[in-house]
Protein backbone atom coordinates (compact mmCIF):
# COMPACT_ATOMS: atom_id res chain seq x y z
CA UNK A 1 0.00 0.00 0.00
CA UNK A 2 1.16 3.51 -0.67
CA UNK A 3 2.80 5.46 2.09
CA UNK A 4 0.10 8.11 1.74
CA UNK A 5 -2.30 5.78 3.61
CA UNK A 6 0.13 5.58 6.55
CA UNK A 7 -0.61 9.05 7.88
CA UNK A 8 -1.65 9.92 11.43
CA UNK A 9 -3.65 13.06 10.81
CA UNK A 10 -6.59 12.90 8.43
CA UNK A 11 -8.99 15.82 8.10
CA UNK A 12 -12.22 13.91 7.60
CA UNK A 13 -13.61 10.49 8.56
CA UNK A 14 -15.35 9.91 5.22
CA UNK A 15 -15.57 6.35 3.89
CA UNK A 16 -14.63 7.15 0.31
CA UNK A 17 -11.90 9.74 0.72
CA UNK A 18 -11.19 10.18 4.43
CA UNK A 19 -9.80 8.10 7.29
CA UNK A 20 -12.31 5.27 6.74
CA UNK A 21 -11.34 5.21 3.06
CA UNK A 22 -7.64 4.97 3.88
CA UNK A 23 -8.41 2.21 6.36
CA UNK A 24 -10.36 0.32 3.70
CA UNK A 25 -7.54 0.70 1.16
CA UNK A 26 -4.99 -0.63 3.65
CA UNK A 27 -7.22 -3.57 4.53
CA UNK A 28 -7.67 -4.33 0.84
CA UNK A 29 -3.88 -4.35 0.39
CA UNK A 30 -3.55 -6.74 3.32
CA UNK A 31 -6.27 -9.10 2.05
CA UNK A 32 -4.73 -9.05 -1.43
CA UNK A 33 -1.36 -9.95 0.12
CA UNK A 34 0.22 -6.83 -1.35
CA UNK A 35 1.54 -5.65 2.01
CA UNK A 36 1.20 -6.29 5.73
CA UNK A 37 -0.79 -3.23 6.71
CA UNK A 38 -2.62 -4.55 9.79
CA UNK A 39 -0.89 -2.23 12.28
CA UNK A 40 -1.80 0.94 10.38
CA UNK A 41 -5.29 -0.36 9.61
CA UNK A 42 -5.85 -0.92 13.33
CA UNK A 43 -4.55 2.55 14.09
CA UNK A 44 -6.97 4.14 11.59
CA UNK A 45 -9.81 2.11 13.12
CA UNK A 46 -8.95 3.36 16.63
CA UNK A 47 -8.61 6.96 15.43
CA UNK A 48 -12.15 6.97 14.02
CA UNK A 49 -13.25 7.73 17.60
CA UNK A 50 -11.83 11.23 17.17
CA UNK A 51 -14.68 12.12 14.83
CA UNK A 52 -17.67 10.66 16.68
CA UNK A 53 -20.35 13.03 17.91
CA UNK A 54 -22.62 11.29 20.40
CA UNK A 55 -26.35 11.82 19.87
CA UNK A 56 -28.66 9.99 22.24
CA UNK A 57 -27.89 6.28 22.08
CA UNK A 58 -26.00 6.63 18.78
CA UNK A 59 -23.26 8.60 17.14
CA UNK A 60 -22.81 10.61 13.96
CA UNK A 61 -19.72 11.80 12.17
CA UNK A 62 -19.11 15.11 10.46
CA UNK A 63 -19.69 14.99 6.72
CA UNK A 64 -17.92 16.79 3.88
CA UNK A 65 -15.95 19.75 5.14
CA UNK A 66 -16.82 18.89 8.76
CA UNK A 67 -19.69 21.41 8.50
CA UNK A 68 -22.64 19.16 9.26
CA UNK A 69 -23.32 15.86 10.94
CA UNK A 70 -23.92 13.10 8.47
CA UNK A 71 -25.42 9.66 8.75
CA UNK A 72 -25.33 8.70 5.08
CA UNK A 73 -23.30 6.01 3.35
CA UNK A 74 -21.03 8.17 1.18
CA UNK A 75 -19.94 10.80 3.68
CA UNK A 76 -21.16 9.89 7.12
CA UNK A 77 -21.72 7.48 9.95
CA UNK A 78 -23.34 4.74 7.85
CA UNK A 79 -20.32 4.51 5.55
CA UNK A 80 -17.84 4.71 8.42
CA UNK A 81 -19.75 1.93 10.19
CA UNK A 82 -19.73 -0.27 7.06
CA UNK A 83 -15.98 0.28 6.63
CA UNK A 84 -15.20 -0.39 10.31
CA UNK A 85 -17.38 -3.50 10.34
CA UNK A 86 -15.75 -4.87 7.22
CA UNK A 87 -12.25 -4.31 8.59
CA UNK A 88 -13.13 -6.00 11.90
CA UNK A 89 -14.61 -9.04 10.14
CA UNK A 90 -13.94 -10.92 6.96
CA UNK A 91 -16.90 -9.38 5.13
CA UNK A 92 -16.40 -7.63 1.77
CA UNK A 93 -14.91 -4.16 2.16
CA UNK A 94 -17.04 -2.47 -0.48
CA UNK A 95 -19.40 -4.04 -2.97
CA UNK A 96 -17.50 -4.63 -6.20
CA UNK A 97 -14.05 -4.02 -4.74
CA UNK A 98 -13.03 -7.66 -5.12
CA UNK A 99 -13.53 -7.42 -8.89
CA UNK A 100 -10.83 -4.73 -9.13
CA UNK A 101 -8.06 -7.14 -8.17
MDAnalysis code that builds the backbone (N, CA, C; Angstrom):
import MDAnalysis as mda
import numpy as np

u = mda.Universe.empty(303, n_residues=101, atom_resindex=np.repeat(np.arange(101), 3), trajectory=True)
u.add_TopologyAttr("name", ["N", "CA", "C"] * 101)
u.add_TopologyAttr("resid", np.arange(1, 102))
u.add_TopologyAttr("resname", ["UNK", "UNK", "UNK", "UNK", "UNK", "UNK", "UNK", "UNK", "UNK", "UNK", "UNK", "UNK", "UNK", "UNK", "UNK", "UNK", "UNK", "UNK", "UNK", "UNK", "UNK", "UNK", "UNK", "UNK", "UNK", "UNK", "UNK", "UNK", "UNK", "UNK", "UNK", "UNK", "UNK", "UNK", "UNK", "UNK", "UNK", "UNK", "UNK", "UNK", "UNK", "UNK", "UNK", "UNK", "UNK", "UNK", "UNK", "UNK", "UNK", "UNK", "UNK", "UNK", "UNK", "UNK", "UNK", "UNK", "UNK", "UNK", "UNK", "UNK", "UNK", "UNK", "UNK", "UNK", "UNK", "UNK", "UNK", "UNK", "UNK", "UNK", "UNK", "UNK", "UNK", "UNK", "UNK", "UNK", "UNK", "UNK", "UNK", "UNK", "UNK", "UNK", "UNK", "UNK", "UNK", "UNK", "UNK", "UNK", "UNK", "UNK", "UNK", "UNK", "UNK", "UNK", "UNK", "UNK", "UNK", "UNK", "UNK", "UNK", "UNK"])
u.atoms.positions = np.array([
    [0.857, -1.186, 0.000],
    [0.000, 0.000, 0.000],
    [0.892, 1.234, 0.000],
    [0.392, 2.275, -0.597],
    [1.160, 3.506, -0.675],
    [1.393, 4.131, 0.685],
    [2.482, 4.821, 0.813],
    [2.797, 5.456, 2.093],
    [1.802, 6.541, 2.438],
    [1.072, 7.053, 1.457],
    [0.096, 8.106, 1.744],
    [-1.012, 7.622, 2.670],
    [-1.276, 6.327, 2.724],
    [-2.304, 5.784, 3.608],
    [-1.775, 5.567, 5.024],
    [-0.480, 5.775, 5.230],
    [0.127, 5.582, 6.546],
    [0.294, 6.905, 7.288],
    [-0.689, 7.760, 7.219],
    [-0.611, 9.052, 7.877],
    [-1.364, 9.009, 9.201],
    [-0.983, 9.862, 10.133],
    [-1.649, 9.919, 11.428],
    [-2.798, 10.903, 11.459],
    [-2.621, 12.023, 10.786],
    [-3.648, 13.065, 10.812],
    [-4.400, 13.058, 9.499],
    [-5.715, 12.901, 9.591],
    [-6.595, 12.904, 8.427],
    [-7.734, 13.864, 8.741],
    [-8.022, 14.771, 7.839],
    [-8.989, 15.823, 8.097],
    [-10.424, 15.378, 8.250],
    [-10.821, 14.320, 7.585],
    [-12.218, 13.905, 7.602],
    [-12.314, 12.392, 7.789],
    [-13.437, 11.928, 8.356],
    [-13.607, 10.492, 8.565],
    [-14.172, 9.753, 7.362],
    [-14.541, 10.427, 6.327],
    [-15.347, 9.905, 5.216],
    [-14.893, 8.546, 4.688],
    [-15.882, 7.702, 4.348],
    [-15.574, 6.351, 3.892],
    [-14.962, 6.267, 2.495],
    [-15.180, 7.232, 1.667],
    [-14.628, 7.149, 0.314],
    [-13.308, 7.881, 0.176],
    [-13.160, 9.003, 0.842],
    [-11.899, 9.737, 0.724],
    [-11.514, 10.431, 2.028],
    [-11.616, 9.702, 3.117],
    [-11.194, 10.177, 4.431],
    [-10.497, 9.042, 5.167],
    [-10.474, 9.125, 6.494],
    [-9.798, 8.102, 7.293],
    [-10.377, 6.711, 7.050],
    [-11.708, 6.587, 6.979],
    [-12.313, 5.271, 6.738],
    [-11.928, 4.745, 5.357],
    [-11.778, 5.619, 4.394],
    [-11.345, 5.206, 3.060],
    [-9.901, 4.716, 3.050],
    [-9.034, 5.409, 3.774],
    [-7.640, 4.968, 3.884],
    [-7.563, 3.614, 4.574],
    [-8.368, 3.465, 5.630],
    [-8.409, 2.211, 6.364],
    [-8.856, 1.064, 5.452],
    [-9.853, 1.326, 4.628],
    [-10.360, 0.321, 3.701],
    [-9.296, -0.037, 2.652],
    [-8.591, 0.955, 2.152],
    [-7.537, 0.701, 1.165],
    [-6.416, -0.150, 1.763],
    [-6.030, 0.158, 2.993],
    [-4.988, -0.626, 3.654],
    [-5.441, -2.064, 3.896],
    [-6.693, -2.226, 4.308],
    [-7.223, -3.574, 4.530],
    [-7.280, -4.353, 3.224],
    [-7.638, -3.681, 2.151],
    [-7.668, -4.334, 0.837],
    [-6.258, -4.799, 0.441],
    [-5.263, -3.970, 0.692],
    [-3.878, -4.350, 0.392],
    [-3.472, -5.568, 1.211],
    [-3.882, -5.601, 2.462],
    [-3.555, -6.744, 3.318],
    [-4.231, -8.019, 2.815],
    [-5.527, -7.931, 2.516],
    [-6.272, -9.104, 2.051],
    [-5.764, -9.595, 0.696],
    [-5.260, -8.686, -0.107],
    [-4.729, -9.049, -1.428],
    [-3.286, -9.519, -1.344],
    [-2.742, -9.532, -0.138],
    [-1.364, -9.947, 0.117],
    [-0.333, -9.065, -0.592],
    [-0.698, -7.798, -0.761],
    [0.220, -6.825, -1.353],
    [1.200, -6.336, -0.295],
    [0.696, -6.144, 0.930],
    [1.540, -5.645, 2.012],
    [0.903, -5.998, 3.346],
    [1.723, -6.080, 4.387],
    [1.202, -6.289, 5.732],
    [0.885, -4.918, 6.322],
    [-0.362, -4.566, 6.295],
    [-0.795, -3.232, 6.714],
    [-1.652, -3.266, 7.965],
    [-1.708, -4.393, 8.659],
    [-2.621, -4.549, 9.792],
    [-2.391, -3.517, 10.883],
    [-1.156, -3.183, 11.200],
    [-0.889, -2.229, 12.280],
    [-1.482, -0.860, 11.961],
    [-1.263, -0.374, 10.743],
    [-1.797, 0.943, 10.384],
    [-3.314, 0.890, 10.219],
    [-3.845, -0.213, 9.723],
    [-5.290, -0.360, 9.607],
    [-5.922, -0.279, 10.991],
    [-5.339, -0.955, 11.956],
    [-5.851, -0.924, 13.334],
    [-5.762, 0.477, 13.921],
    [-4.703, 1.185, 13.600],
    [-4.550, 2.554, 14.090],
    [-5.641, 3.457, 13.507],
    [-5.896, 3.346, 12.202],
    [-6.974, 4.139, 11.588],
    [-8.315, 3.802, 12.234],
    [-8.557, 2.531, 12.493],
    [-9.805, 2.112, 13.118],
    [-9.958, 2.758, 14.498],
    [-8.911, 2.739, 15.295],
    [-8.953, 3.360, 16.626],
    [-9.152, 4.868, 16.539],
    [-8.524, 5.504, 15.554],
    [-8.607, 6.957, 15.430],
    [-9.970, 7.448, 14.937],
    [-10.806, 6.545, 14.430],
    [-12.150, 6.967, 14.019],
    [-12.939, 7.542, 15.191],
    [-12.592, 7.171, 16.408],
    [-13.252, 7.730, 17.595],
    [-13.111, 9.240, 17.684],
    [-12.051, 9.783, 17.118],
    [-11.830, 11.226, 17.169],
    [-12.994, 12.003, 16.557],
    [-13.671, 11.405, 15.595],
    [-14.683, 12.122, 14.832],
    [-16.102, 11.932, 15.360],
    [-16.314, 10.980, 16.244],
    [-17.670, 10.658, 16.676],
    [-18.301, 11.781, 17.481],
    [-19.551, 12.072, 17.161],
    [-20.350, 13.035, 17.908],
    [-21.535, 12.253, 18.462],
    [-21.568, 12.089, 19.764],
    [-22.622, 11.293, 20.401],
    [-23.956, 12.027, 20.321],
    [-24.981, 11.298, 19.927],
    [-26.352, 11.819, 19.870],
    [-27.281, 10.767, 20.434],
    [-27.798, 10.978, 21.629],
    [-28.664, 9.991, 22.241],
    [-27.923, 8.686, 22.436],
    [-28.513, 7.601, 21.950],
    [-27.893, 6.279, 22.078],
    [-26.930, 5.987, 20.933],
    [-26.837, 6.879, 19.946],
    [-26.003, 6.629, 18.781],
    [-24.909, 7.661, 18.621],
    [-24.326, 7.657, 17.456],
    [-23.259, 8.602, 17.139],
    [-23.322, 8.943, 15.661],
    [-22.931, 10.147, 15.342],
    [-22.809, 10.606, 13.956],
    [-21.379, 11.051, 13.740],
    [-21.025, 11.243, 12.491],
    [-19.718, 11.797, 12.166],
    [-19.926, 13.013, 11.283],
    [-18.997, 13.959, 11.339],
    [-19.112, 15.114, 10.456],
    [-18.971, 14.683, 8.999],
    [-19.753, 15.277, 8.142],
    [-19.694, 14.985, 6.719],
    [-18.663, 15.839, 6.012],
    [-18.860, 16.040, 4.725],
    [-17.921, 16.790, 3.882],
    [-17.631, 18.165, 4.479],
    [-16.380, 18.460, 4.623],
    [-15.953, 19.751, 5.140],
    [-16.148, 19.914, 6.634],
    [-16.579, 18.868, 7.320],
    [-16.821, 18.891, 8.765],
    [-17.836, 19.967, 9.162],
    [-18.733, 20.337, 8.236],
    [-19.686, 21.412, 8.498],
    [-21.028, 20.931, 9.016],
    [-21.353, 19.670, 8.796],
    [-22.639, 19.156, 9.255],
    [-22.475, 17.708, 9.676],
    [-23.357, 17.264, 10.546],
    [-23.324, 15.861, 10.938],
    [-23.993, 15.050, 9.855],
    [-23.434, 13.900, 9.573],
    [-23.919, 13.103, 8.473],
    [-24.098, 11.657, 8.909],
    [-25.178, 11.063, 8.476],
    [-25.415, 9.665, 8.754],
    [-25.447, 8.832, 7.495],
    [-25.172, 9.422, 6.350],
    [-25.334, 8.701, 5.082],
    [-24.136, 7.800, 4.762],
    [-24.304, 7.018, 3.723],
    [-23.301, 6.008, 3.355],
    [-22.049, 6.617, 2.732],
    [-22.188, 7.620, 1.908],
    [-21.031, 8.167, 1.179],
    [-20.149, 9.068, 2.028],
    [-20.740, 9.828, 2.946],
    [-19.939, 10.805, 3.679],
    [-20.051, 10.698, 5.184],
    [-20.896, 9.835, 5.695],
    [-21.157, 9.891, 7.124],
    [-21.052, 8.600, 7.890],
    [-21.807, 8.562, 8.981],
    [-21.716, 7.480, 9.947],
    [-22.037, 6.118, 9.346],
    [-23.001, 6.038, 8.438],
    [-23.339, 4.740, 7.850],
    [-22.145, 4.166, 7.090],
    [-21.479, 4.972, 6.304],
    [-20.316, 4.510, 5.552],
    [-19.140, 4.174, 6.443],
    [-18.925, 4.978, 7.476],
    [-17.843, 4.715, 8.418],
    [-18.123, 3.398, 9.144],
    [-19.378, 3.166, 9.515],
    [-19.753, 1.930, 10.189],
    [-19.558, 0.715, 9.285],
    [-19.939, 0.828, 8.012],
    [-19.731, -0.269, 7.062],
    [-18.238, -0.566, 6.916],
    [-17.427, 0.477, 6.778],
    [-15.977, 0.284, 6.630],
    [-15.377, -0.350, 7.880],
    [-15.743, 0.153, 9.058],
    [-15.202, -0.387, 10.309],
    [-15.637, -1.836, 10.504],
    [-16.891, -2.136, 10.210],
    [-17.381, -3.501, 10.345],
    [-16.680, -4.458, 9.407],
    [-16.428, -4.024, 8.194],
    [-15.751, -4.875, 7.216],
    [-14.310, -5.148, 7.621],
    [-13.640, -4.143, 8.172],
    [-12.253, -4.309, 8.591],
    [-12.167, -5.245, 9.799],
    [-13.145, -5.158, 10.692],
    [-13.133, -5.997, 11.899],
    [-13.564, -7.434, 11.624],
    [-14.160, -7.691, 10.480],
    [-14.613, -9.035, 10.136],
    [-13.991, -9.441, 8.805],
    [-14.456, -10.517, 8.267],
    [-13.941, -10.923, 6.957],
    [-14.948, -10.613, 5.853],
    [-15.895, -9.725, 6.139],
    [-16.896, -9.382, 5.129],
    [-16.278, -8.516, 4.036],
    [-16.931, -8.457, 2.862],
    [-16.396, -7.629, 1.772],
    [-16.243, -6.166, 2.216],
    [-15.175, -5.534, 1.771],
    [-14.908, -4.156, 2.161],
    [-15.905, -3.196, 1.536],
    [-16.053, -3.285, 0.254],
    [-17.038, -2.472, -0.480],
    [-17.579, -3.336, -1.599],
    [-18.854, -3.240, -1.869],
    [-19.398, -4.036, -2.973],
    [-18.647, -3.742, -4.265],
    [-18.188, -4.788, -4.930],
    [-17.497, -4.626, -6.198],
    [-16.002, -4.467, -6.092],
    [-15.487, -4.245, -4.897],
    [-14.051, -4.020, -4.741],
    [-13.236, -5.248, -5.115],
    [-13.758, -6.431, -4.809],
    [-13.025, -7.655, -5.122],
    [-12.774, -7.793, -6.625],
    [-13.671, -7.282, -7.449],
    [-13.526, -7.416, -8.888],
    [-12.414, -6.525, -9.452],
    [-11.892, -5.618, -8.657],
    [-10.832, -4.727, -9.129],
    [-9.460, -5.370, -9.049],
    [-9.362, -6.479, -8.348],
    [-8.062, -7.136, -8.168],
    [-7.782, -8.059, -9.324],
])
